[in-house]
Amino acid sequence: MGIYEKVDSSKNHKPFKREMAVGRLLFEGYTPTSRFDLRPANTFYSFNPIDGFGLRLGGRINLKLVNG
C-alpha cells in the first residue's frame, strides 16, 4: 500500500476523524458541524456581577455552506 492510499484510507477511519476534531477544537477553537462551525463550550456561557449568568451562541459559516 502506497502513501497516498494510506492517507486516503485514514480520512475514513473513525479514530482519526475524532483526533482531528479534537485537534481542531484545541487549535482553532471551533467545532465543525455540517454547514456551521460552533464556538467551544467554554464560551457558551458567561457571568458578571451586574448581569449575572448569560448564555451566548456563536460561530462561523464554513465552506460547505458556501459551496453548497
ChimeraX attribute file (.defattr): number of C-alpha atoms within 10 A of each C-alpha:
attribute: neighborCount
match mode: 1-to-1
recipient: residues
	/A:1	5
	/A:2	6
	/A:3	8
	/A:4	9
	/A:5	9
	/A:6	10
	/A:7	10
	/A:8	10
	/A:9	10
	/A:10	13
	/A:11	12
	/A:12	10
	/A:13	10
	/A:14	10
	/A:15	11
	/A:16	12
	/A:17	13
	/A:18	11
	/A:19	11
	/A:20	13
	/A:21	14
	/A:22	15
	/A:23	14
	/A:24	14
	/A:25	17
	/A:26	12
	/A:27	8
	/A:28	11
	/A:29	18
	/A:30	21
	/A:31	19
	/A:32	17
	/A:33	11
	/A:34	10
	/A:35	15
	/A:36	17
	/A:37	16
	/A:38	19
	/A:39	19
	/A:40	16
	/A:41	13
	/A:42	8
	/A:43	13
	/A:44	13
	/A:45	11
	/A:46	12
	/A:47	10
	/A:48	8
	/A:49	6
	/A:50	6
	/A:51	8
	/A:52	8
	/A:53	10
	/A:54	10
	/A:55	9
	/A:56	10
	/A:57	11
	/A:58	12
	/A:59	14
	/A:60	12
	/A:61	14
	/A:62	14
	/A:63	10
	/A:64	11
	/A:65	10
	/A:66	8
	/A:67	7
	/A:68	6
